Amino acid sequence: MGQAARTVPGGPGAQGGGAPTGAAVPDARGYFGPFGGRFVPETVIPALEELAQAYEEAMADPAFRAELDGYLREFCGRPTPLYRADRLAAACGNPHVRVYLKREDLNHTGAHKINNALGQALLARRMGKRRVIAETGAGQHGVATATAAAVLGLECEVFMGAEDMRRQRLNVYRMELLGARVRAVTAGTGTLKDATNEAIRHWVTHVRTTHYIIGSVVGPHPYPRMVRDFQAVIGREARAQVLEREGRLPDVLVACVGGGSNAMGLFHPFVDDATVAMIGVEAAGEGLSSGRHAASLTAGRPGILHGALSYLLQDEDGQVQPAHSVSAGLDYPGVGPEHAYLKTTGRARYEAVTDKEALAAFELLCRTEGIVPALESAHAIAYLRRLLPELPAGSVVVVCLSGRGDKDVAEVARLRGRAADPEPAGPPAPTAPTGREEGR
């Protein structure tokens, strides 16, 4: 179909060779080139080894895969549609580009997070664990984990920053409605990094009975690989769907990146297709020079956070810096190690858009296509305004619409100075710790 002759600004052809092989990373120790690994206390190593072995055995078991596929199909509603957004393309400056949205917002629970949560919850049950815990920022991973725990009969506890609880009150109540206990984390900035810290501390002392369902392609090995593999259903479906619709592969993939699981899920099945450019979009917050952003790959440097080596926001002394984004799900000072690897090899490129651009894109998609996106996904939509005018006519772009924006409407209304539904008297009261728990 003449795809090899098509030139995409900043695509693989412009960056040179050396693209990694999707099946070749990570290595046996969990490294993606120099990134990844296990930087954790010795007490956690046995649990990680147990998890890695259980994962390998489960993925080699046709019965496990069939059960997971059944839940994804019958419970989650997969496959999700690939929707052609012509009015959006025109509004972004190039009506001659065909833009497709991979509609992960139509998943049960409203985002891509359920793909991974179900896989890990099934794995936890297979391992004989009776409890699962999770961290959450926007609340979508917390809701997905609570949902998976409910359908599989597992106890569930979710750690969430106090600031994120304020921004995402609806999701807090949804988690509680699903039977989960939500623990407010007041340390630090009260956002995703702090919630992750608390979840890790809790897991270290409860590893015999508890599985930690990490929500993104971060953390120590085997989590980055495992989460990627559970999310790769996004890219496998998108690949088949675009081939059916267009008769060829897309020219460009676009996805937002916080920790990076929706992007990795879309990218992974295309990594070995050298003609397909992959662009991750980070949160530039109030601007890359403002010091208030969450663009680890764009403005960070390598360091260790939450058990893995990757790009981080840090000062000259190596101290992790606070992240900021209008989107709670992108408000994280690190990124998955495989994204760091794709950046350094040149196989993917990473850009950043500001809060202001994301809010404008949120409204643009609502008004052009009748779709309310998550603020996380709105970052990917915002980047289309830069990308599409550069592309030749007939180009095909696939964007991962990672989640829906019901959870964000009240916050957007507040930021726009508009009154949404009357707010409750205050955020949900944090559940008081019992005497059996570590003082958190």
Secondary structure, DSSP 8 states (H G I E B T S, - for coil): --GGG---TTSHHHH-S----GGG-S-TTSEETTEE---S-GGGHHHHHHHHHHHHHHHT-HHHHHHHHHHHHHTS--S--EEE-HHHHHHTT-TTSEEEEEEGGGSTTSBTHHHHHHHHHHHHHHTT--EEEEEESSSHHHHHHHHHHHHHT-EEEEEEEHHHHHHTHHHHHHHHHTT-EEEEE-STTSSHHHHHHHHHHHHHTSTTTEEE---SS-SSTTHHHHHHHHHTHHHHHHHHHHHHHHSS--SEEEEE-SS-HHHHHHHGGGTT-TTSEEEEEEEEET-TTTT--B-HHHH-EEEEETTEEEEE-B-TT--B-----SSGGG--SB--HHHHHHHHHTSEEEEEEEHHHHHHHHHHHHHHHS--B-HHHHHHHHHHHHHGGGS-TT-EEEEEE-BBSGGGHHHHHHHTT---S---SSS-------TTS---
